[in-house]
Amino acid sequence: MAFDLRSKLTSSHLTVIGLVLILIGNSFAATWMNVELNELIANVGALLLVVGVLQWYFDEEARSELINRISTHIDRYLNQRDKISRTGITDCTTNSKTIVSDFPQQIFIDANKFALGIHYSDGVIARFESVIRERIKANRETQIIHSKPNGISRSYLEECLATKVDLDGKVSKLRSLVTSRFSNSTYVKMLEHDRVLRYSFIYIDSGIWVVFLTNTDGYEPSLPAIYVSNGSSLFDLFKRDVADLGVQV
């Protein structure tokens, strides 16, 4: 195996070798071909000593700088993590459509309260169909709160997108889907709200998934969402908000 001199000689090794060569060079006097061997050895020792000291100094400086940088990044990360933790946000996703597959479904099934808050999206109902079916089997109620088709928010909801929306048709389709998929079960409660939602939501006792809605008139195939756990002031805010909307929390 080849000997890698640079990796083997540390600053302490260079310092010790340098001191030894200085001592040897000053312990005798010899000349060879007009070269003072003792001075040559002593000078080489002095050079190694200087190199060793400088290497040690810069190693310490680099190590100290590295430690400071790591410490700063760790402190910043822990501070950010603590701030987020104090808000109650414990999960998130860039695509709210994957919540039902990525989040443990049994939590939705076992929850005492379970509510879906939407405008008129029947896709949400389709994605949560298996959860709602299991809740019906367990005699647990599911609340679905959607837009009131003839309310004061109707004109905005119909005109806000690039393509005009038939709100009556959307709500009718939603209700027909719920009736057909769940056999008009008494454990599926349909509620109406007369608001333009700032967010859609999935509410359970232990937390709430808040799905962000966009301000523009374009369609976004995937929307981000955050999960806020019960026991935080942020959860209490959303709980009050959905309760005022008409959800039984």
N, C-alpha and C positions, 0 to 999 in steps of 0.2 A: 504494500500500500504506500503510495507516495506521501511524503511528509510535507504538509502545507505549513510553511514557516510562519506565514502571516496569521493563521488561525491558532497556532500553538503559542506564540509569544504574546503574552499579555503585557500590560504596562508594568505590572509588578516584576515580571520576568526580566524585562528590559532594564528596569531600574537596578535590580540585583546584579545582573550581568555587568552593567555599566560600572557599578561600584567595585565589583571584583576586579575588573580590568584596570580601573584606576589604581587600586591597591597594588596589583601585580606590576603595573608600569612604573610605579614609584618605589618598587622594592629592589630594583636592579638597574644596572647600566650596561647597555650593549649596543654595538654598532655593527651594521652589516651593509656593505656596499654604500657607505656614507649615509645610511639611514639609521637614525636613532630608534632602535626597536622599542626601548622602554617608553619613549615619548609617543611613538605610534600607537602602542597598546593603550597608554593612558588617554590619548586623544580619542581613540575609538570608544573607550569606556565612557569618556565624558559625553561623546555624541549619543551613545545609547542611553545614558542617564537622562540627558535632556529630552530625547525622543520619548522615553518612558514616562517622564514627568508630564510632558505636554499631552501625551496620549491619555494619561490618567485624568488630567484636568478636563480635556474635551469630552472624554467618556462620561465624567461626572456631570458636566454641564448638559450634555445631550440626554443623559438619563434623567436628570432633574427636570428638563424641559418636557420630556416625554411623559413623566409622571404628572407634571402640572397639567398637560393637555388632557391626559386621560381623566384626571381628577375633575377637571372643568367639565368635560363632556358627561361624565357620570353624574355630577351634581345637577347639570342642566336637565339630563334625562329624568333623574329622580324627581326633580322639582316639577317637570311637566307631567310626569306620571301621577304624582300626588295631586296636582291641580285637577287632572281629568278624573281621578278616583274620587275626589271630594264632590264632584258634580253628580256622581252616580252612574256615569257612562261606563259600562263594563263590556260592551261588545259593539261591533259596527260591521258594515258591509258596503261595498260599492254598488251592489245590485240587490235591491230589495226582493226581487223575484226568487232569490235563492234562500231566503230566510227559512221557509218551511222545510227545505232539505238540509240546510246547514245547522240550524238550531234544533236541539233535541225535541222531536214532536211530542214525546210523552209529557213534556212540561205544559204544552198547550192542551193536551188531552186531559190532564189531571187538574188543571187550574179550576178553581171554584168559579171565577169570573173569566169570561173570554169574549172579547168584542172586536169586530173589524169595522174600522171607520173609513169610508170611501166616499167618492162622489157617485159613480155609477159603474165602476169597473167590475165586469163579471169574471175577468181573469183571476182576480184575487180569490173569488169564491171557488173557482176551478182548482186553483193551487192548494187551497185548504180543505178540499172536499173530504179527503181521508181523515183529517183531524176532526172535522165536524161530524162525520159519520160515527167515529169512535166515541165522541162526546154524547151523541144521541143514544148509543148503546149503553153508555154509563149513566144515562138520565141527567146529563149536565147541559145546561142551557148555553146556547151561542147567540150573541147579539150581533146583528148586522145593521149598521146605521148608514144610510145613504141619502143622497140629495132628494129633497122634496120636489117633485116634478112641476108643481104649480106655485112655487114659493117666490119670494122676492129675489132670490139668487138666480132664478131661472134665466133671465135675459143675459146676465154675464156669462154663465156657464155655456149657454148656447152660442155666444158670439166671441168668446175669448180665444178660441183656437183659430188657426188658419182656415180650417174647414168647419163650417157651421155644424153644430151638434144638435141632434134631435133628442132633447132631454127626455121627453115622454117615451120615445122609443127605447132609449138606453135603459131607463128605469124599468120599463115593462119587460125588456129582455132579461134584466137582472132578476126581477121577481119570478119570472117564468123558470129561469135556471134553478133558483133556490127551491121552488116548488117541485120541480121535476126531479132534481137530484136527491132531495131529502123528504120526498113524499109528504110534503106539507106538514112536517113534524112540528108538534107543539114545543119542542126543545130548540127550535130555530126561530128566534124573535126578530122580526123586521121592524126597524125604527127609521124615522125620517128626521133629517135636519135641514134647516133653511139657511145654510151658511156656505160661503166659499172657503173651503178648508185651506189653511196654511200648510197643513201636513196631513197625510193619511196615517193610520195607526193600527197596531195590533196590541190590544190591551189584555193583560193577565194580572193576577194578584201580585205576582212577584216582580213585575216590571212592565215596561211598554216599549214596543218598537215604534220609533218615530220615523216615518218615511218622508223625506224632503220632496217638495213639489217645486217645479220651475216657475219663473215669472214670465217666460217668453211664450209665444203662441205655437212653438214647434213641439213635435212629439219626441220624447226621450225614451228609448227602449229600456233603459235601466236607470234606476234612481238610487242614490245612496240612502242609508238608514243607520240610525244609532239605537242601541238598546240601553234604556235607563232603568236601573234597578230600584226596587222599592227600598225605602229607608233614606232617601236623599231628598233635598229640597226641590231638585229639578223634577223628580218623579211626582212629588206632591203638586207641583205646578201643572204638569200634564194631566194628572188625575183629576184635579179641579176642572181643568179645561174640558176634558171629555165628559165629565159628569154634567157640566153646564150645557153641553151639546145634547144631552139626553140619554147617555149611556148609564146603566145602573152599575155603579162601581162599589 
